[in-house]
Each structure stands twice: as C-alpha cells, then as structure tokens.
Amino acid sequence: MKMSPAEYAIFVFGGIRRMSRIINRSPAAICRWKSPRSKKGCGGRVPMAAQHEILDVARQFKLPITPADLVYGRVVKNR
C-alpha cells in the first residue's frame, strides 16, 4: 500500500496523538497534513517546517523514516 508522506510519518510515530506529543504540535495541525488541499489541508504532504524536527526525533528514537519518505511517501506491505 502506498502511503503519502504524512500518512507514513504518522504511521511510524504511532498515530496522530503520539506524534503531536513527541514533536510538540497540535493533533489538529498534524491531521491537516492528511487533508486535501481543497479543504485547506496539505494534501498528504508534511510541511517543510516540520520535516527537520521529525527527522531529528526519528533519529533519536531510531524510527525508520528518511528525508525521501517525507517527500515521496513509502510503500508499506502490512499496515
């Protein structure tokens, strides 16, 4: 299954609420990443302002996420 960059980041962090606590952003802000642009969301993209922080935290916790994942997403076999 192909996951968008936002979906994959949220998946790796274990959900919206857990990710929001770890990177200190509101759950609503993270949820907007998945929303379509027509609904004032990010269309599945992770905002550039959050990418650096996500990568720093992922490195610290040894989470399997790369800069390419935050741009292109990833194919995941079992969700």
Secondary structure by P-SEA (a helix, b strand, c coil): ccccaaaaaaaaaccaaaaaaaacccaaaaaaaacccccccccccccccaaaaaaaaaaaaccccccccccbbbbbccc
